[in-house]
Amino acid sequence: MIKGALPREIKAPIAAELDEFERRFREDMRSRTPLLDRITHYIVKRKGKRIRPMFVFLTARLCGRVTDSTYRGASLIELLHTATLVHDDVVDDAFERRGVLSINAVWKNKIAVLVGDYLLAKGLLLSIDHDDIRLLRIVSQAVKQMSEGELLQIEKARRLDIREDIYYEIIRQKTASLVSSSCAVGAASAGASEETVAQMFQLGEDIGMAFQIKDDLFDYGKSGIGKPRGIDIREKKMTLPLIHVLSKTDQKTRRWIINTMKNHNHDRHRVKRVIEAVQHQGGLDYSTQVMRSYRDKAMQRLERFDHSVEAEGLRKLIDFVIERKY
């Protein structure tokens, strides 16, 4: 979730495309089953900022032009993204999403799982019915990677032995894969070459990596800003700020932190002390440095489009998702 107003100049190059996308996406979400139609209407009403479709349209314009395939690609990405959020809320037993009751909170887990399955199927059919096999291949790879990343994180959380390289692999699969697919889909929908599609994929991966590290930093930030602090610790998620401190601190502190994560992760006082340790021992500074290095790599990939309005829109969108307050 990304709070805060999205600057108008970011949307400006693709404002008409985003309006048309909303119309088409609402149509793509329709169902003849009354209960399902009510639920999909509920989902559409609580929409976010459509960051991923924006990447689709900007990269399509950057690599050629927006086509009907681009609109379908944006819908495919958003259907997949929404399906994963619905399923995640069930897995995490979450009752709110963007400050609104989750699907499982209103209609219970069984219905939420079926709704997520329905959204995935809608995306598949949308692509197959129009022979968008190139786009479907890109997005299907993202689905596979997101599942693998989630399972890898669960496996490692049990032992709390995530190294920095494993962390990067987890967030590359869990988060960056969908952003990279958004950029690749945009390029492919515009008829770009495989080489250009691969370049846009790498652009999206760098953005997605920076995005997730930024999200992980919020867990150790100031209270009252963004999500509540300590959520990742309570869920035994080993993120970059903590991984870095564990690799640098003394054995006594390391054992105490690991013990807190394993056995006292709901003790507010101990969680607060872990947060303070990460803050004071350079975890935030190091992670911010890594995040900015990914941002810089993404910006460098756009250098060959210096005089493009779309490239400037992408630069502003990258800065927005990296500098966001949540």
C-alpha positions, 0 to 999 in steps of 0.5 A: 500500500502506498499512502500520500497523494500521487503527484499529478505530473506523474500521471499526466503522460498517461492520464487518458490511458489510466481512465480508459483502463479503469473502465475496462478493468471494471468490465473485466471484473464483472461476473454473472454470479450475484455474490461474486459480482458484489465482491468484485464491485467491493474490490474495485471500489477500494482500489489503490493507486494502480502503480503497477498498471502505471508501469505498464502504460509508461513502459509501453509508451516508452517502447512504442505505443499503447495498444489494446494488448497493453490494456489487457496486460495492465488488467492481467497484472492488476488481476494477479496482484489483487488475487495475491492480496486476497489470498495473502489476507487469508494466509496472514489472517488479516482483517483490513486492507488499506484501512478497509475490511478485507474480503475474508473479514466480510465473507470468510476465508472459503469465499475469499480463497475462491474469489482469489482463484476466480481473479486468477482465472479471469486473468488467464482467460483474458490473455488466452481469448486474445492470444496474448501468449507473450504477456501470459508467459511473462506474468505466469513466471511472476506467479511462480516466483511469488509462490516460491519466494513466499515459501522460501521466506516461510522455510527460513523464518522457522530457523531464522537463518536468512543471510543477506543473499537469501533475503535478496532472493526472497524479495526478488521473487516476492515483490520485484517479480511483479514490478519487473513483469509490469514493465516487461508486459508494457514493452511486450504489448507495444511490440518491443524486441525480446532484448528491449523487453528484457531491459524493461524487465531488469528496470522493473526488478531494480525498482521492485527491489528498492521498493521492498527494502523501503517497505522493510525500513518502515518496521524500524522507523519512527512511531506514528509514521506508516505501518505500526513498528515491529510487525515484521519482528512479531511475524518473525520476518528477517529483513535487511536492517536486522540481517545486517545488524546480526552479521555485525553485532557481538555474539551476546547481542545476536543470541538475545535478538534471535531469542526475542524473535523466536520466543518473545516476539510479542513482548512489546518491551523486547521488540522495542529494544530490538528496533533500537538496536537496529537503529543504533547499530547501522541497520537503517543506514546500510539498508537505505544505502542498498535501496538507493543503489537499486534506485540508481541502477533503475535510473541509469537504465533510463538514461538512453531515454533522456528526452522522453516524456515517458522516461521522465514520468518513470523517473518521477514514479520511481522517486515517489515509490522510494521516497514515500512515507508508507 
